[in-house]
Amino acid sequence: MESLPWGSGPAGGETDPRSPQAGWERECWGGGTWPLSHPGPDAVSPPELRAPMGDFVLVWEEKLRPPKKRKAKQPPCEGRPRDRHEQWKRKFLNNLRGAGLLTEKVRETLSERKTIHYLKLSAPWDVLVYYAEELCLRAPLQAQPNPDCNSSDEVLRRLRVPNPMYQQVPNKPSDFYTCAFRKSKLDRFLGSDSRDTYFTHTQRHRIVYEILARTAYGKRKHAEVGIERLLNEGIYTAAFPLHEGPFEMPEYEVPGEELNPRQVLYHFWAQWRCWYQYQPLDHIREYFGEKIAIYFAWLGETRAAGSSLPADLPVLAARRQEICESGGQFLMCPLCDTCQTWNISEICPMAKVGYLFDHPGTVFFSVFMSFWAVTFLEYWKRTNATLAHHWDCMDFQEEEERPRPEFAAMAPQMEQNPVTGVKEPYFPARARLSRILTGSMAIVIMVRAPQDAALPSARASGANISSTMVNLVLILLMSQVYTSLAEKLTRWEMHRTQTLHEDAFTFKVFIFQFVNFYSSPFYVAFFKGRFVGYPGQYGKLLGMRNEDCGPGGCLIELAQQLFIIMVGKQIVSNIQEFLIPKLKAWRQKRKLARVRGSQISQEPRRWEEDYELIECEGLFEEYLEMVLQFGFITIFVAAFPLAPLFALLNNWVEIRLDAQKFVCEYRRPVAYRAQHIGVWFFILEVLAQISVIINAFLIAFTSDFLPRLLYQYEHDSQLRGYINFTLAYAPQSYVASNHTLYKAFRDTSGSYTLFYWKLLAIRLGFIIAFEHVVFFCLRLIDWLVPDVPESLEVKIKRERYLAKQALADNHDVLLTVSPDSPSPGQCAGRRVRVPMCLLGSVCPARVSTSREAHGIPLQGQTWPPAPVLPTMPV
C-alpha cells in the first residue's frame, strides 16, 4: 500500500470531485446545507454510500450573547478566536466529507443563552473497507468452537460438581480463524455478502475515530490535525460513539437473545448479584474493545488467584503465658523522656495478637506468597497470550504512532520523520533529556517529604490508631498532589507520542505513590527502634531521643499500620468510585436540563442521553489502585498475613463498581486495541522481586522467629525463660535504674552479648539463603512454564495456514456436507462451493457471527468492484 503523509490519506485531503462521496451530505451544522452536487439537504445517498447513521457523535455548544449598545463603531476583527474557531470547524467538516464520512445534523437543544449542536457521523461501506485494510483489521476465515475457558470450571466439570459461578450469557460472540483484511480477497471472508453487518459497531466507530484523528482542520505545518486537539481547544465539547440502546431492562419479560448488548452486560455482569460469577469477557470485548476487556480479565484473574490463598491463623502458643502471668516481675524502662516505667504484663493482649503474625508459619507463608506472586504473573502471561490471540490483537503494533495534540501544539520546530519521510513537530532529544534529569531531581526531593513527615507523627502519639488515621489522611491528600505534579512534569518533558507520555507518567506516579504509601511501613519495619541506644546512652537526633517501638514491639505496630493504610485506602477509594460518578452525572443532567428548558417534555434521543453521561476517565487510576494493593499483599505479607483476604474482598467490589461505571454512567469509550496491560506488568514483576528481599529482611530483623529459633537450639526447646533472656538490666549509672529492664541482648555495662553477634550472623545468613533459594525456584518456574500454551501455538499455526490459503489465487474446492450433519434441514445434502481456507470441523450452518445476524452462509460471494477512494499524493 502506498505510504501516506502524517495525518493525510483519505481523511486528510479535500473532496475529490471524482470520488463517489463528492457532494453527498445531508445537512450542514448551523442549519444550512453544504454545497451539494445533488440538490436538496435531505438528498438520499446513492446505494454504495448508504450506511446506518450514528457511528460517532460530535457535540459543540454555542453561547448566545444578547446585542449590546456600542459606544463607538469598531472595525470588525477578522482574527478573533471565535472567527478562527468557526473557520477551523468548517474546514474540519469539509475534510471529513472529503474523507467519505456521512454526516447528519440532528435536533438542536436551544435555550436563551446556549445552543447545543449534535452531528452524527457514519462511515459508508467503501470507507470501512479502505480503513479495514489500512488499520490491519482481522477478517474471519473459518468459524471454530468458542467454549467458556475457565480452569475452575473444567476442574469442577471433571469432578462432576455443580459450578455456581457459571452462567449462560446470551448472544455470545463467535470465534474465528482470521487473517489480515484484504479488499481484493473480500469474497473469501465469512459474511462478506452482508454489508450492513460485516463490520461490528465497535469496528465501525473505531474506523470513524481513526478518520477524526487524522483529519486536518488548519495548516499541517502547524500540526493542526485531529479531533483531540479540537477538543483541547474547546471547539468541540465532546466526541463519542453511541451506546447501543439503554441499559435498563424492559418492564415486560424479554428473551435474552432480544436484549441489546448494553442490557446483556448490565444484566449478566454489572449487577451486584453477579459478584461470584464469571465475567462475560467476550461480550465486554465486543462492546468496549480489547483494552478495557484485558483490564477486566486481569482484574478477574487477581480475584481468582486471591481466592486460592490459604488462611494464616495459627494456634496461639503457650509461651504467651510467660508475659501474661509475670505480674510485676519485669519492670521496664520508660519508652520516652516523658514516659513512666511499666510492667511487661500490661501488654498481654498485644502479645496474644502478636503471635497471630509472628510465628514459624509466617516464614512458610512468606515463601508461599513469593511463589504465588511469580506463579500468578506466569499464569497471567499465558492467559494474556490466549486472550490476545482469541481477540485478534496478538500481533497488533502501531507501526507509526501520531504525535500527541499537546506535543504538536507546543513543539518548537519541524523535522522530517525518518519513517514516513514527512515533516512533523519535533522536540530536540537533548532538551528533553535535560528536562527529564531536572524532573528526576524533583522526584528525589519530593519523595523525601513522606519520610521526614512520618517520624514526628509517630513520635508525637506513640504510633497509636489515631496517629495512623491522621497519617492515612495525609497519604490520601499527598497522593493527589503527587499525581498533579507528575502530570505537569510529564507534560514539561514533551514526549512525542501518547504511549511514551503515558509510560513516563505512569512511572512517575508509581514512584511517588510507592514512597507515599510504603514509606511509613518501611520506617516502622526497618528504622524505628533500631538506633535507640540503651539507658544512660540513648541515641539522639537534633537533641531529641530516637524513637523506640511500642510496648508490643515493632511487628504488631507494623501490622496495625498496614491494616489501617491498606483497608482505609480501599474503603475511601470505593466510596469515591461509587459517589463521584453519580455526582458528576447529576451535575451534567442538571446543566443540560437548564439548557433544554421548554424542550424537557420531549423524550431525549439516544445522543442526548449519552451526552448527559460523564466522559470516560480511562483506566489509569484503576490500574494504580490494583498495583498498590498487589504491593501490600506481597511486600509486607510477613507482617500482615491477612492482606490477601482484604484484597480479595476489595477485588469483588472493584469489579462491580467498575462495571457499573462503564455500562451505566460513562459515555461509550473509543474501543482502543491492546494486546497486554502495558507497562503495569513490568511494575508488577518489579514488585514481585522486591517482595522476596523485603520479606527476608522482615523475618530476619523485625520478627522474633530467628531469636526464638536460636534460643531453642542453645538453651531450651520449649522456650521456657525466653522472655527473661531477651531482657537486659539497665546500667547502674542510669538515674531511673532501680532494677529496670529493657529489651536488648546486652550485658549490665551496655555492651552486646555473644548471643547478639551469633544472632546477627544467622540473620544475614538467613537473608542470603532465603533470597537465593526463592529466586532460584522462581527462575526455574519461569523457565519451565512457557509464556504461550502449546494448544495456542497449534491454533496460531493453523491460522497462519488458513491465511496463506485464503490469500492464494487457486484455492476453490468442492465440499460435500454429510447427510449426518448435526443440523438437519440446513446442511444436509447441500453441495457448496467454498474456499479451501473455510474447511473445518464446524458445520457451516451452525456458524453465527453475532454481528446482528445469525446463520451467515459460508458460500463466497463476489462483489462488483467498489469505487476506489481518492488518496492524497505523497
N, C-alpha and C positions, 0 to 999 in steps of 0.2 A: 504494500500500500504506500502511496506517495506520502512523504512526510510533510506535515503542515507546520506553519509557524506557530509560535506560542500564542495561545488564545485565538487562533484562527480556525479554519475549517469551515464547514457549513454553518457553524454558529457564529462565526466572526465577521462575515462579509455582508455586503449589501445584497438586496434581492436581485437575482439574475432573471431578466425578463424571459429567458428561455426555460427556466425551471417550472415545474408543474405547480409550485407554490406561489408563483408571482401573481399578485393581485387578488388572492383569495383571503378574505378576512371578514369576520362578522361585524364587529363594532369596535370603534376606537374608544380609548379611555377619554373621559371628559365629555362624552355624549355625542361626538361627531363620528364620522366614518373615515377610515383611511382611504387613500386613493385606490380605487378598485378598477381592474380591467373588466370585471363582471359587475354590472350595475346592481345597486341596492345593498344596504347594510345587512340585510337578512338573507343574503345570497347563500345558496346551498353549495357546499364544496363539491367538486367533482368526485366520482366514485373512488378514485385512487387516493383521495385525501380524506375521506370521511373517517372519523375516529371518535370514540366516546370522549366527550369533553370533560375535563376535570382531573387531569393527571397532577396538576400543580396549581396553586393559587398565589397570586401576588396581591398584596394589600398595601394601600397607602392612604394617608389621611391628609386632608387639606383644611387649614383653619380659615374660616371666613371672617374677614375683617370689615367691620362697618365703615363706610366712607366718612372721612373726617375733613373738616374745612382746613384748607391750607392757607397760611398767611401770605405766602408768596409762591408764584409759579416756579417750579423747579424742573429743570430738564430731565427727561427720563434717563434712568441709568440702565444701560444695557448689560452691564456686568454685574448686576446684583446677584447674590447667591440663589434667590428664588428663580430668576430667569435662567440661570445656568442649570439649576436642577431640572427645570422643565425641559430644557434642551437635551440634557442627558437622558431623561426619561423617554423623550420622543425618539431619540436615536436608538436607545436600547430596544424599544419595542419594534422599531423598524428592522433592526438587525435580527431580532427574534423571528419576525416574519420571513426575513431573508433566509434564516436557517430552516424554515419549513414548519415552524410551530403554528398551530391553530390557536387563536385567542377568542375569548368570548367575554364581553363586558356584561356583568350581571347586575342585579339590583343594587343601587347605592343606598347607603344609610345616611340620611340627611338630618341636620339639626340647625339651629340658628348660628352656631359657632363653628361647626365642624362637619365635614363630609368625609365619609369613608368609602373608598372605591375598592371593588373586588374585580380582579381579572383572572379568569380561568384559562389555563394553558393546557394544550393537549398535543401529542405527537402523532402524526399520521403514520401509516404503515411504512412508507418509504424512509422516513426519518428514523423510525425504530430499527429497520433493517440495517441502515447505514451505520448507526451508532452501536448496534449489537456487535457488528464486526469490528468497529473502531475500538470498543471497550473490551473486546475479547470475552464477551459473554459466552456461556456454555449452552450448547444446544443438545436436546435429548436424542439419543440414538436408539436405545433399547431399554425397555422397562425391566426392572428387576424387583424382587420382593423387598418390602420395606418393613420388616418386623420391628417391634419395640426392643431395642438393645439395652437391657439393664441387667447387670451382673446379678443383683439380688433377686430379680425376677426369674432368671434362669436357675439359680440355686433352689429357690422355693418350688419351682415347677418340677425339678428333678426329685425333690423330696416329697412332691405331691402335697404341699402345704398351701392353703389358700393365701393369696397375696392381697392384703387390703390396700396396698399402695398403688395397685394397677387400676387404671380407669380407661374406658373405651372412649376416645375423643373422636367425634365425627369429622368427616371431610379431611382425613389425613392426607397430606401431600404424598404423591408417589415418588419413587426413587428411580433414577435412570442412569444408564451409562451415557456419558456425554463427551463432547469434544468441542473445540473452539468453533464458534459460529462462522459460517461462510455463506455469503449471499449466493454465490454460484452453485452451492450444493444444497440449496434450500429445500428442494424436493426430497432429499434423503433424510430429513429430520422429522421426528414424530410430531404430528399436529400441525404441520406447516400448511394444511389445507384450510385451517380456521384462523383467519387473520385477526378476528376480534378477540380470541382467547389464547393465541400462541404466546404472547408476552404477558406475564403476570402484571398485576397492578404495581408490585414493588419494582419490577424491571422497568416499567414504563416511567414511573416518576424518578427512578434513578437516571434514566436517559435524559429526561427533561431537565433535571438538576445539572447534569453534565453540560448541557447546552447553555443553561443560565450561567454556569460558572465560566464558560469560555467566551461568552458574547461580550463584545466591546460596547461601551456607551460613550466613549470620548476618544482621545488620542492614545494610540497604542504605545507610543514612545514615552508617555507618562503613566503607563500601566493602568489606564482607566478601563479595566476589564472586570467583569464578573458581578454576580448578584450580591456576593458577600460584601464587597466594598460599597455597593449601593445601600445596603442595609446599614453599614457603619456610618455612611454619610447622612443617613436619615431620609433618603429619597423614598425608600420603601420602608414600611414599618414591620412587615412580616412577609415571609415566603415559605410555604409549607405544602406538602402533599395532603390530600384529603383523607380523612378516616373513611373506612368502608361501612358507613352507617352508624347508628347509635350502639352503645354498649348495653343499654338497659334491655332486659328480657321482656318480650311481649306479655301482656296480661293473660292471654289465652295460651294453651299448650301448643307448642310448635315442635315438630320433629327436629332432632339435632342436625340433620342434613340440610335443613332450610335456614339455619341460623347464619348470619353473616360472620366473617372471620373475627371481627371485634367481639361479637357476642359469644362466640366459641371460646375465645381467650378469657373473657370475663367469667363465664360460667364454669369453665373447667380448669382455670388457673389462678385468676386474680382474687377469687373469693377466699375468705378465711377458712372455710370448711375444707379447702383443698390443701391444708398445711402439711399433711402426711403423704400426699400422693405425688406420683412422678410428674415432672413438668412436661408439657407438650412442646418439646424443643423444635420439632419440625414446623409446627404452627407459628411459633414465635419467630423463627427464621423467615417463614413465608410472608409474615406481616411486617416485621420490623427490620429485617436484614440480618446479615451474618454477624456484624459487630456486636449488636445487642444480644443476639442469641448466644454467642460464645460467652458473653459475660454471665448470663443466667445459667449456662451449662457449667461454667467454672464455679459459680456460687452454689449450684446444686451438688457438685462433687465435694465441695468443702463441707456441706451439711451431711452428705452420706458418709464421708470419711470421719467426721467428728462423731457420728453416732456409733462408730465401731471402737471408740476409745474406751478402755476399761476404767472403772472407778477406782480411785486410790484412797480407800478408807480402811486403814489398818486397825487392828485391835490395840487398844491402849496398853502400854507396857506397865508392868507393876512397879517399875523403878520411880514412877512419879510420886510414889508414897514417901520416898525419902525427902521430897520437898514439902509435901502437904502435911506430914506428921512431924516435921522438925520443930515446930513451935518457935521458941525464942532461942534455939541453939545457935543459929547462924545470924549474927548481927552484921549487916552490910554497910559499907561506907556510903556516904552521900553521893548521888549521881551528878550533882552540880554544886556550885558555890553557895547557893541559897537553899539547897535541899537538906532534908533531915535523914538520919540513919533509919534503916528499915530492916525488917526481918524477911528472910527468904521464903518463909511460909506464906507471906502475903501474895505471892504470885502463883499460888496453887491453881486457880482457874486458867491462867495463861499457860502454865506447864501442861495441863491436860490438853488444851487446844494445840499447843506447840508440837506435841507428839503426833498429831494428825499429819503434820508436814515433815517433821524431822525424824525419820526412822529409816531402817535399812531398805524398805521398799521404795523409798524415794530415788535411790540410785538406779534401781532397775526400771522404774517408771521414766526417769530422765533418759536412759538409754533407749527405752522403747519409743519415746517421743522423738528422739533424734532419727531413729529408723522410720518412724511414721512420717515425719516431715519429708524425707527424701523419697520414700516409697510413694507418698501422695503425689509429689511432683513428677515422678516417673510414670505413675499411672495417669496423671493428667496429660502428659505428653502423648501417651498412646491414645487417650480419649480425644484429645485435641486433633491429632492426625486423622482419626476416624471421622470426626465431625467435619473437618476441613475438606476431606475427600467427599463425604456424603453431601455436603453443601456446595460443592464445585468451586471451592476457593483455595485449594491446596497449592496451586501454582500461581496464585494471584500475587502480582507485584506491580506497583505503579512504575512504569518504565521512566517516566519523566514527570514528576510532580510539579504543579504550578506554584509560583511564588505566592506567599500569603498576601492578602489585601493590605495589611498594615505595612508589610515589608515593601510592597510595590509603591505605596504612597510616600514612604519615608526614605527610600534608598537614594543615596546622593548621586549616583551615576548609573549609566547604562553600559553593559558589556555583552559581548557575544557569548551565547551559551555553547559550550563545546559539544553538547549532544545534538541540539536542534540546529545550531548554526544561526540562531536568530538573536538579535539584541533584546535584552530584558533587564529589569532592575538588578543592580549589583551593589554589594557592600564589601569593601576590602576585608580579606581574611585577617590581615594583621591588626586592623582596627577592632575587629570582632574579638580576637584573642586578648587584646588589652582589656576590653570590657569584661570578658569572662574572668580574667585574673582579678580585676577590681571587684567584680561581683563575688568571687570566691573569698576575698578578704572580708567583704561584708558578711558573708555567711559565717565565717570563723568568729567574727566579733559578735554576731547575734546569737550563736549557739552557746556562747559563754554566759549569756544572761540567765537562762534557766538554772545553770549550775551554781551561779552566785546567788540566785534567789532561793534555791532550795535549802541552803544552810540556815539562814536566820529564821525561816518559817518553822523549821523543825525544832530549832533550838529554843524558840520562844515558848512552845507549848508542849514540849516533850513528845512530839510526833503522835499526838492522840488523834481521835477520829475527827474532831472539829478542825484541827490544823490540816489534816489530809483533805477534808472537804474544801477548805479555802484554797488549798493547792490545786485541786481539780478545777475550781472556778478560774483560777489564774491560767491553768493549762489551756482551757477552752477559749479564753479570751486571747491568749497569745497565739493560738492556732490560727485565728482569723488574721492577726497582724502578720504572721509569718507567710500565710498564703498570699496576702496582698503584696507583701514585699517581694516574694518570689515571682509574682506575676510582673511587677514593674521591672525587676532585674532581667527577666527573660525577654521582655519587650525591648529593653535597652540594648540587649546583646544582638538584636537584629538577625535572627535566624531566617533563612530564606524560605523554607517550606514549613507547612503546618506540622508535619511529622517531626522534624528537627525541633521545632518550637515546643511541641508537646513533650518530647523526651527531655529537653532541658528543663522545662517547667516541672515535670514530674520528679526529676532528680532533686531539684532544689527543695520542692515542698516535702519530699520524703526525708531529706536530711534535716530540715527544720523540725518536722513533726517527730522524727525519731528522737532527736535530742529533747524536744519539748515534752513528750510523753514518757520517755525512758530515763531521763536524767535523774529524777527523784528516786526511782527504784535502784538505779545504779549507785547512787550516793549511799543509800541505806545498806545495800548489799556489800559494797567493797571499800567504802571510805569511813562510814560512820562507826565510831568506836575503835578504829584501828590505830589512831595516834593520840590516845588519851594519856598515856604515861601510867604512873602509879601514885598512890597517896604520898604527898610531900613533894613529888616531882611531876606534877601534871603538865602536859603539853599545852601551850597557849598560842593563840594567834591573835595579833593586834590587842594583846592584853586580856583576852577572854579565853577561858578554859575550853579546850576542844570538846566537842560533843560526844557523849557516850550513848550507847544503846539503852533502851528502856529496861525495866526490871525483867521482862520476859525474854530479852535477848533480841538480836537484830533480825533473826529469821521470822519471828512472829510479827515484828513490826513491818518487815518487807511484805509478808503475806497480806497484812492489813492494807498497806499502800496499794498493792496490786489489785486487791478486791475493789477498793473504792474507786481507783482510777479507771480500771477496765469496765466494771459494771456501770459505774456512773457515766462514763463516756457512751456506753451502749444505750442507756436509758435516755440521755439527753439527745443523742442522735436520732433515735426512733421517734421521740416526741417531735423533734424538728421536722423529720420526714413526713410525719402524719399531719401536723398543723400548718406548716409554712405553705405547702402547695395549695391547701384549701383556702388559706387566707389570700394568697395571690390570685387564685381563681375567683374568689368572691369579689376582690377589688377589680379584676378585669371585667366581670359581668356587670358590676355596678357602674363602671366607667362607660361601657357600651350601652347600658340601659339609659343613661343620661343622653347619649347621642341619638338613640333611636326615638325617644320621646313618643310622639303620636303613632309611630310605626310599631310600638311594642305589642299591639293587639294582633299583628300579623305573625304568623308562625315563622320563626327564623329558618333559613335554609341551612344546608349542610356546611357551607363555607363560613356562614356567620356563627354557627355553633362551634366550629373548630377555632375560629378567631377568638372566641370567648375563653378558650382554654389557654394555659400558660405555655410558654416556649420550653422545649425540652432542654434541660441543663446539662446533658451529657452524662458520662459515666465516671468522670474523674473522682468525684467525691465518694462514689460507691466503692471504687477500687481502693482508694486510700483508706477508707474505714476498714475494709476487709484485710488489707495488708497489715495495718497496725494491729488488728486483732490476731492475725497469724503470728506476729512477733510476740504478743503476750503469751500465747499458748505454746510457744516453742522456746523462747529465750529464758523465761522465768518459770518454767513448769516445775523445776525442782523446789521452788519456794511456794508456789501456788498451784498444787495439782488439780484443783477444781476449775482452773481456767478453761479447759476444753469443754466442760459441761456448760458453762455460761456462753461460750462461743457457739455451741450447738443450738441453744435456745435462741440466741440472737440471730443466727442464720435462718431459722424458721420464720422469725418475724420479718427479717430483712427481705426475704423473697416475696412475701405477700405485700409489704409496703411498696417495694419497687414495682411489682406487677400492677398494683392499683394505680400508681403514678403514670406508668406508660400507657395503660389501657384507658383509664378514666379521666386523668387530669392533665396530661400533656397533649399538645398538638402532635400529630404524627411526625416523627423524625425522619429525616432522609435515611434511606436504607444503605448505609455505608458497607462496603465489603471489607472483610478482615479474615485472616487465617489463624490468628492466635491473639493472646491478650496483650501482646506488645512488650514494652519494657518492664511491665509489672512482673512478668515471670522471672526476669533476671534479678529483680529485687527480692522475690521470694526465695530464689536459690541462695542469695547472699545471706538472708535471714536464717535459712536452714543451716548454713555453715557456721554462722556466728553463734547460733544456739548451742552447738556442741561445745564450743570453748567456754561460753558463759556458764552453762550448766556444770561443766567440770570445775570451774572456779567456785561456783556456789556450793557444790557439795564439799569441796576441799576446804574452803576458808570460812564460809558462812554457817554451815550446818555443823552439828556435833557428831556426825557419823564417824569420821576418822578418829577423833579423840576417844570416843567410846570403844571403837574397834581396837585401838592400841591399848587402852586400859584393860579390855577383856583379855588381850593376849599376854600382857605383862603382870597383871595383878589379880583380877577376879573375873571369871567368865560370866558371873551373874550380876555384875556391875554393883555389887554391894560396896558402899562408901565412895561411889563415883562423884557425887555432888561435893562431898568434903574434899576430895582430891583436886577438883577443879578450882577451889578457892585458895586464896593466899592471904596471910595476915599482913596488915598494914605495918610499915616500919615504925619503930619506937619513936622516931623523931617526928612522926605525924602528929599534929596537935590533937586531932579528934580521934586518935587511935583507939584507945580503950578496948583493945582486942577486937577491933572491927575487921571485917573480911572484904575482899573484892575478888572478882573473877579474873584470874590470870594464872599462868604457870610460872610463878616467881617465888623466890625464897624471901626470907624476912628482910633482907637488905635491898630487895627490889631487882635483883639480877634474875635472868631467865634460868630455869632449871634445865637439866639434861633432857627431861621428858619433852620440853618445848622444842628443842633442836631435833630430836628424833621425829616429833610430830611434823615439824616444818619439812624435813626431808621426805617423809611419807606423803605429805600434801603435794609437794612438787612432783614426786614420782607418780602419784595417782593422776594428776592432770596430764602428764605426758602419756601415761599408759591409756587413760580413758580416751583422749582425743585420737591417739594413733589407732586403737582398736576400732573405734567407731568410724573414723574416716576410711580405714581400710575396708570395713564392711560396706560402707556407703558406696565407695568406688566399685566394689565388687558387684553390688546391686545394679549400679549404673551400667556396668559392662555386660552383665548377664541379661538384663531386660532391654530388648530393643525398643527404640522410640516408635517404630511403626510395626503394628501387629503383622504376623505372617499372612493372615487371611486378607488384610488390607493390601498387602503387596500383590497378592494374586488378583484382586479386583483392579488395582492400578494397571497391571499388565494386560488384563482383559480389556480394560477401557482403551488403552493405547492401541491394542489390536483392532478394536472396533472403529476407532477414529481413523486408523490407517485405511481400513476397508471402506469407510464412509467417504473419504476424500479421494478414493481411487475412481477411475473412469469406467472400467469394466467390472461391474460388481453385481449385476442383476442375476438372480437365480429363481427357480420356481419352488415354492413352498406349498406342500400339500398338508393341510391340517387334518389330523386323525379324527375319525368319527367318534373316538372315545374321549373327545375333549371334555374337560370338566365343566364347560359352559355350553350345554346343548342348545341348539337353535340359533346360536350366534356364530360359532366357529365350525360346526360340524359340516363336513363335506365341501367346504369352500376351497377354491383354488385361487390363491392370491399371489400376485407378483410383488415381491418386496425386495428391498436391498439386502444383500448378504449381511450387512452390518446389523440388521434388525433381527437376525435369527437368534433365538434364545429359548430358554426353558419356560418362559412365561407365556401363557395363552394371550394372543393379541387382543381378544375381545374382553379380557379381564383387566386390561391396562386402563388406568384413569389418570389423566394428567392433573386433575384437581384445579384446573385453570378455568373454573366456571363451566366446565363441560366434562362429562363423564362418558367414556367409551369412544375416544378418538380412534378412528380406523388407522391401521398400520400401512395401508396401501399408499405408496408415494404418489404425490400429485405434482404435476409440472405446471408451474405458474407462467403466464405470459410475462415477457420482460418488463420489469417495473421501471418507471422513469428514474434516471440517474440524477442524484442531487448535484448541484454545482459545487465545485471545490475552488477554494481560493488559490491563486497562483503562489508558488513558493518564492 
